[in-house]
Amino acid sequence: MEIIEWIGIIVFCYFGYLLVKEVKIILSGNSNVQQKYGQGCWALVTGGTDGIGKGFCQEFARQGANVCIVARNKSKAENLIKELKEINNKPQYKIVIADFQDCLKDTFFEQIYSEVKDLDIGVLVNNVGVLTVGEFDKTLDIDQQNQIIINCIPVVFMTKYILPILKKRKRSGVISLSSLTGRFAYPYYQVYSATKAFNDNFTRSLQIEVENVDFLSLQPGFVQTAMVKNQTDILTVSTQQCVTAALSQLGLKDATAGHLIHRLQTFIFSLSEGKLMDIISPIIAKQLYKQKH
Ligand SMILES: NC(=O)c1ccc[n+]([C@@H]2O[C@H](COP(=O)([O-])OP(=O)(O)OC[C@H]3O[C@@H](n4cnc5c(N)ncnc54)[C@H](OP(=O)(O)O)[C@@H]3O)[C@@H](O)[C@H]2O)c1
């Protein structure tokens, strides 16, 4: 056989393998956390009052799981609980007020822990995050500092404080919000994309290190939330689509872009070793920057 035919066979087998793996995940994927981690378990979501975090809270309520929201805005959190009760009034709901901008202060995480230590937490969603877009030298120091603090510190210390509760259980899960931007160099999102790469490496390392806890690094592309000006186009997915796709892959993978549209985007970008991303991302980032300013 010619070398080119061998290469063809190898490429064909590789794509066949990827296809079988995806089909297996689609067929075996179960997004119900109560079935995965036990009836009556709690789901704790940081930054749960809007966007993807709110999407997780709504999905957990639909599934009948108890929900604990760690949020900075009390009235927004109380309104969300009302909404969740309309979805399903059987589960218990709890609010812990914390502004992650203050998370370097002494006893910040101890305080949160003291309020949740008696809950049977089966799932932790490290969702809170902020975004600063722009030409690096023109961004404000305070915005960059907050972005690094809010995007990185809570993921580490919420996991650290909640882990003993999770480890006591037969099985449990942790989802940490990384991003597609965390996988590739991403101009205009330089610091944001670096924080998301941090979350990704941190989460995947723990997946290897810790037994009986399913860690998932969630790396979506654009999701229709306030963070990206609720952009809706062929590349974006709704919060519900993002969340259910993530939950169905929790326990099956250590990292995922979530929804099929985002998995395809990631796949295409990785085929070009990120080069396609180098062309597209400045265009998207400039659009977003203009909308924000
Ligand atoms: N949207 C996307 O396209 C996308 C893509 C990939 C990854 N992500 C990641 O997904 C996560 C959620 O993003 P999103 O799009 O849902 O954002 P979002 O719509 O802006 O919502 C952010 C949530 O975090 C809360 N929050 C922000 N700063 C906080 C602070 N200092 N203390 C406590 N809570 C705070 C907000 O609270 P308030 O309700 O009080 O404002 C809100 O509930 C982030 O980690 C983001 O990096 C988003």
PDBQT file of the ligand as one rigid body, heavy atoms in Angstrom, charges set to zero:
ROOT
HETATM    1  N1  LIG A 301     -21.209  34.040  28.464  1.00  0.00    +0.000 N 
HETATM    2  C1  LIG A 301     -20.254  33.446  27.806  1.00  0.00    +0.000 C 
HETATM    3  O1  LIG A 301     -20.184  33.509  26.560  1.00  0.00    +0.000 OA
HETATM    4  C2  LIG A 301     -19.225  32.623  28.528  1.00  0.00    +0.000 A 
HETATM    5  C3  LIG A 301     -18.425  31.759  27.771  1.00  0.00    +0.000 A 
HETATM    6  C4  LIG A 301     -17.471  30.984  28.415  1.00  0.00    +0.000 A 
HETATM    7  C5  LIG A 301     -17.338  31.033  29.790  1.00  0.00    +0.000 A 
HETATM    8  N2  LIG A 301     -18.123  31.905  30.498  1.00  0.00    +0.000 N 
HETATM    9  C6  LIG A 301     -17.929  31.922  31.957  1.00  0.00    +0.000 C 
HETATM   10  O2  LIG A 301     -19.157  31.581  32.579  1.00  0.00    +0.000 OA
HETATM   11  C7  LIG A 301     -19.254  32.207  33.855  1.00  0.00    +0.000 C 
HETATM   12  C8  LIG A 301     -20.562  32.957  33.931  1.00  0.00    +0.000 C 
HETATM   13  O3  LIG A 301     -20.588  33.917  32.897  1.00  0.00    +0.000 OA
HETATM   14  P1  LIG A 301     -21.945  34.598  32.421  1.00  0.00    +0.000 P 
HETATM   15  O4  LIG A 301     -21.816  34.843  30.978  1.00  0.00    +0.000 OA
HETATM   16  O5  LIG A 301     -23.086  33.869  32.946  1.00  0.00    +0.000 OA
HETATM   17  O6  LIG A 301     -21.794  36.005  33.165  1.00  0.00    +0.000 OA
HETATM   18  P2  LIG A 301     -22.917  37.047  33.644  1.00  0.00    +0.000 P 
HETATM   19  O7  LIG A 301     -24.156  36.869  32.860  1.00  0.00    +0.000 OA
HETATM   20  O8  LIG A 301     -22.241  38.347  33.671  1.00  0.00    +0.000 OA
HETATM   21  O9  LIG A 301     -23.222  36.552  35.145  1.00  0.00    +0.000 OA
HETATM   22  C9  LIG A 301     -22.198  36.589  36.085  1.00  0.00    +0.000 C 
HETATM   23  C10 LIG A 301     -22.726  36.154  37.422  1.00  0.00    +0.000 C 
HETATM   24  O10 LIG A 301     -21.650  36.308  38.346  1.00  0.00    +0.000 OA
HETATM   25  C11 LIG A 301     -22.063  37.176  39.382  1.00  0.00    +0.000 C 
HETATM   26  N3  LIG A 301     -20.954  37.987  39.862  1.00  0.00    +0.000 N 
HETATM   27  C12 LIG A 301     -20.135  38.807  39.154  1.00  0.00    +0.000 A 
HETATM   28  N4  LIG A 301     -19.244  39.383  39.959  1.00  0.00    +0.000 NA
HETATM   29  C13 LIG A 301     -19.506  38.934  41.215  1.00  0.00    +0.000 A 
HETATM   30  C14 LIG A 301     -18.935  39.172  42.481  1.00  0.00    +0.000 A 
HETATM   31  N5  LIG A 301     -17.933  40.040  42.638  1.00  0.00    +0.000 N 
HETATM   32  N6  LIG A 301     -19.438  38.522  43.547  1.00  0.00    +0.000 NA
HETATM   33  C15 LIG A 301     -20.483  37.670  43.425  1.00  0.00    +0.000 A 
HETATM   34  N7  LIG A 301     -21.077  37.418  42.244  1.00  0.00    +0.000 NA
HETATM   35  C16 LIG A 301     -20.600  38.040  41.157  1.00  0.00    +0.000 A 
HETATM   36  C17 LIG A 301     -23.133  38.064  38.778  1.00  0.00    +0.000 C 
HETATM   37  O11 LIG A 301     -23.899  38.603  39.831  1.00  0.00    +0.000 OA
HETATM   38  P3  LIG A 301     -24.988  39.778  39.592  1.00  0.00    +0.000 P 
HETATM   39  O12 LIG A 301     -26.231  39.077  39.139  1.00  0.00    +0.000 OA
HETATM   40  O13 LIG A 301     -25.104  40.392  40.936  1.00  0.00    +0.000 OA
HETATM   41  O14 LIG A 301     -24.438  40.684  38.539  1.00  0.00    +0.000 OA
HETATM   42  C18 LIG A 301     -23.863  37.028  37.918  1.00  0.00    +0.000 C 
HETATM   43  O15 LIG A 301     -24.734  36.257  38.702  1.00  0.00    +0.000 OA
HETATM   44  C19 LIG A 301     -18.021  33.107  33.971  1.00  0.00    +0.000 C 
HETATM   45  O16 LIG A 301     -17.039  32.442  34.717  1.00  0.00    +0.000 OA
HETATM   46  C20 LIG A 301     -17.565  33.285  32.537  1.00  0.00    +0.000 C 
HETATM   47  O17 LIG A 301     -16.198  33.529  32.456  1.00  0.00    +0.000 OA
HETATM   48  C21 LIG A 301     -19.066  32.685  29.906  1.00  0.00    +0.000 A 
ENDROOT
TORSDOF 0
